[in-house]
C-alpha cells in the first residue's frame, strides 16, 4: 500500500490559518531550512522572501540559536513564572530594555503578538482604574491590524478579519493615518471625543503590516503622539512587526521624539524560532499597580509566561541582531530594494510602490477592489509557488520582507520572479 505524502496527510487532519480549506491548493510540505532557503519533501528549495510571516529575521536553522536552545533544554525547559524566576528571563529583560525607545523600564512576558497587545490594552485600562479615573475608549488607525484575540481585534480596523465579531468588539475611534496636511484635523476630532475618556492610543509605527504594508511619515506621527502625551492619553507602540530592524532603525519608534508608554513585541524577538511575546512599560505605568490593595494587581498571565526555552533563543537572536553584520545586511537589503523600487516606478501595471527599511511593497492594478479579498491573490500564490519563491500577497498588495541573511543572488532571484509576473499580467 502506497504511503501518503506529508501534504496529503496534512489535508486529512489540519485546519490552516487564513485559508479557505475547500478551495486552497495542497500545502507544500517543508522538511528543513537553511538561511533564507526552505526545502520541501522532494528537496526543492524555496526562497523565503517574507521571513515566514515576518518572524524569521536571521534565517532558518541558525546554528547559534539552535545551540542556545539545546543548551537551555538540558537545564530548564519550563517553570511557573508567578513567584519564581530564571536566568534567561531576567537576562533578556536586562538586555532588551536599553535597546528600546527611551523610558521603557519593565518587561511583561506573554506568548505572541496578539497577547502582547492584549496585555497592553489591559494595562492601559487598569492604569486609569487604579488611579481612580474612568477611561474606557481607545484610539487606533484605520486599516490597523493588532491581532486576532478579542481585544486586539477591537483596536484593529473593521475588515474581513473582524467581520463576524464586530458587534462584540469594544468602542474604538479610528483615525486616518497622519500626514503633513491632516494632523490638525485629526487632533480636532480627538478633542471632540473628550480626551479625558480616552485610555490609550495604539498604533503600528511607520508601517501597517496586514493592512497592506501601508507606510506613513514619522514627523506627522510624532506631532500626533506629542499632542496625545500632553493630554494624558497613553501611547502603545505595536512594534510586533516593525521591531528588530524591519523599518531600518532597530525600532520604528526611534524615528519619533515622543516616547511611548508601552511597547508590544513578538515576531522577530526570537529570530522566528519560538513563540514569545513581550509588553514593556514605563515606570509610571508599573508604579500605578503597586499597592497594598490586591485589587490593583494586574491579574493576567499565561501558562508559558517567560518560557525559558523561548527566552534563551531570544537572547541568541539578540546576539545576532546586535552584531554589526546585522545592521550592514539590513542596509545592503535596503540599497537593493531602493534600486528595484526605481525599476518598479516605471511599470504601468502597479501603483504606489513604496519602501521602508527592508520592506518593499506595491499594489497591482486590477479591475477588482483593492484589499485582502482581491481575486488576484490566488493567481499570485500559484505563480510564485511554481517559481519556488515564497511570496504571500495581501490581496493585490505584493511585498518583499526577507531575512537579513538573504544573499544578493537570492534577492535578485526574487526581483526577477516579480519582473516575470509583471510581464505575464
Secondary structure, 3 states (H helix, E strand, C coil): CCCCCHHHHHHHHCCCCCCCCCCCCCCCCEEEEEECEEEECCCCEEEECCHHHHCCCCCECCHHHHHHHHHHHCCCCCCCCCCCCCHHHHHHHHHHHCCCCCCCCEEEEECCHHHHHHHHHHHHHHHHHHCCCCCCEEEEECCCCCCCCHHHHHCCCCCCCCHHHHHHCCCEEEECCCCCCCHHHHHHHHHHHCHHHEEEEEECCCEECCCCCEECCHHHHHHHHHHHHHCCCEEEEECCCCCCCCCCCCCHHHHCCCCCCEEEECHHHHCCCCCCEEEEECHHHHHCCCCCCHHHCCCCCCCCCCCHHHHHHHHHHHHHHCCHHHHHHHHHHHHHHHHHHHHHCCCCCEEEEEEECCEEEEEECCCCCCCCCCCHHHHHHHHHHHCCEECCCECCEEEECCCCCCCHHHHHHHHHHHHHHHHHC
